[in-house]
Amino acid sequence: MNRRLTTAVAIVAATSVMTLAVGCGSDETSSVPTGADLKGTWVQEGAGYENGKSITWTDQTVVVNAADGQGFSGYKEYTPAGGGDPQRETFNGVIGLDGEVFISDGDGFYEGRIEDGAFVGEYVEVGTDSTAMNVTFTRK
């Protein structure tokens, strides 16, 4: 009985090693965009809730102006919902090896993916302007 268990463990171990060896030769990240792929001007739109009230973002500008490897940075510009002078916020981002995109600004963060040439994801902000919304960036 002990011999059968040893044989079973050896088969599982050999199968795992073969799976890892095959996986190492694949190029799974070749389809993952780099930061340079995101450089340019985008239009951001979204809908969700802020401070318990329904909100919609339209025609906000997102500019990715620097990139290195999987990382990138830039700024977003928008006019506050209540009006006033246009606002500009700097952000930093990274694309994970699985294609997941993470962007942080001064008080919130985005998480999403590039689908059909657009960023599709969510924006979350905590604190005095607590916000949760679905967002899309499309190239301008």
C-alpha positions in Angstrom: 0.0 0.0 0.0 2.8 2.4 0.8 4.4 1.5 -2.5 1.2 2.6 -4.4 1.1 5.9 -2.6 4.7 6.5 -3.5 4.0 5.7 -7.1 1.0 8.0 -7.2 3.0 10.9 -5.7 5.8 10.3 -8.3 3.2 10.4 -11.2 1.7 13.6 -9.9 5.1 15.2 -9.4 6.2 14.2 -12.9 3.0 15.5 -14.5 3.5 18.8 -12.6 7.1 19.2 -13.8 6.0 18.4 -17.4 3.2 21.0 -17.2 5.6 23.6 -15.8 8.1 22.9 -18.5 5.5 23.2 -21.3 4.2 26.4 -19.7 7.7 28.0 -19.5 8.1 27.7 -23.2 4.9 29.5 -24.0 4.7 33.2 -24.6 1.4 34.0 -22.7 2.3 37.7 -22.1 2.9 38.5 -25.8 -0.7 39.7 -26.2 -0.5 41.9 -23.0 -0.2 45.6 -23.8 2.7 47.6 -22.6 2.6 51.1 -21.2 3.7 52.5 -24.6 0.6 50.9 -26.1 -1.5 53.2 -23.9 0.3 56.5 -24.8 -2.0 59.1 -26.2 -5.2 60.9 -25.4 -8.4 59.1 -24.3 -11.9 60.2 -23.5 -13.2 58.9 -20.2 -16.9 58.2 -19.5 -18.6 56.5 -16.6 -21.6 56.1 -14.3 -22.0 55.1 -10.7 -22.4 56.7 -7.3 -20.6 59.4 -5.4 -21.6 60.3 -1.8 -24.9 58.4 -2.2 -25.9 60.1 -5.4 -26.0 58.8 -8.9 -23.4 60.5 -11.1 -22.3 60.3 -14.8 -18.9 61.4 -16.2 -18.8 62.4 -19.8 -16.0 63.8 -22.0 -13.3 63.7 -19.4 -9.8 63.7 -20.9 -7.2 61.2 -19.9 -3.6 61.6 -21.3 -0.9 58.9 -21.0 2.3 60.8 -21.7 5.0 58.6 -20.3 5.7 54.9 -20.4 8.4 52.4 -19.5 7.9 48.7 -19.8 4.6 47.8 -18.2 4.3 51.1 -16.4 2.9 54.4 -17.5 1.8 57.8 -16.1 -0.1 60.9 -17.2 -3.0 63.1 -16.1 -6.8 63.4 -16.3 -8.7 66.6 -16.8 -12.3 67.3 -16.0 -14.7 70.0 -14.9 -16.2 69.3 -11.5 -19.9 68.3 -11.5 -20.9 71.5 -9.7 -19.0 73.6 -12.3 -15.9 75.7 -11.7 -12.5 75.6 -13.2 -11.2 72.5 -14.9 -9.2 70.2 -12.6 -6.1 68.2 -13.5 -5.0 65.1 -11.5 -1.7 63.1 -12.1 -1.9 59.3 -12.2 0.4 56.3 -12.3 -0.4 53.0 -13.8 0.9 49.5 -14.5 -0.3 46.6 -16.6 0.1 43.2 -14.9 1.5 40.3 -16.8 -2.1 38.9 -16.9 -3.3 42.0 -18.7 -5.0 43.6 -15.6 -4.6 47.4 -15.6 -4.2 49.4 -12.4 -4.2 53.2 -12.2 -3.9 55.3 -9.1 -4.5 59.0 -8.8 -4.3 61.3 -5.7 -7.4 59.9 -4.0 -8.7 56.9 -5.9 -7.8 54.0 -8.3 -9.0 52.3 -11.4 -8.9 48.6 -12.2 -9.7 47.0 -15.5 -8.6 45.6 -18.8 -8.0 46.7 -22.4 -10.8 45.2 -24.5 -11.3 46.0 -28.2 -8.9 48.9 -27.9 -10.6 50.6 -24.9 -10.0 50.5 -21.2 -13.0 49.0 -19.4 -13.1 48.9 -15.7 -14.1 50.5 -12.4 -13.0 53.6 -10.5 -13.1 53.7 -6.7 -12.4 56.6 -4.4 -12.7 56.6 -0.6 -13.0 59.5 1.9 -15.0 62.7 1.5 -15.8 62.0 -2.1 -16.5 58.3 -1.8 -17.1 57.0 -5.3 -17.7 53.7 -7.1 -18.4 53.6 -10.8 -17.9 51.8 -14.1 -15.7 53.6 -16.5 -14.5 53.4 -20.1 -11.6 55.1 -21.8 -11.7 55.3 -25.6 -9.0 56.8 -27.8 -9.6 60.3 -29.0 
